[in-house]
């Protein structure tokens, strides 16, 4: 009986530790429970939030310095949400990534043509 009770208490604490932290509602201490968010970044999030709640992840990424798509994805995996939604990379962000990478051509490996 006691073992079951102890196991339930431990399970409850483990579940609470994995609970989502919403960027629009969390205190600085709650934001800092998300892996990768320290005092500096949590302060930036709170300062940006003073101008108004974040509409979505794109809004958070645009308004908070130090949070890009890569960090947003990591923070989301660690439990951060915006309006109770996890981060989902937008199609536009994916298109920007592929457009930024130069595409290989057949002529890249060839020697430059000589002038007559």
Secondary structure, DSSP 8 states (H G I E B T S, - for coil): -HHHHHHHHHHHHHHHHT--EETTT--HHHHTTSTT--HHHHHHHHHHHHT----SHHHHHHHSTT--HHHHHHHHHTTEEBTTB-----HHHHHHHHHHS----GGGGS------
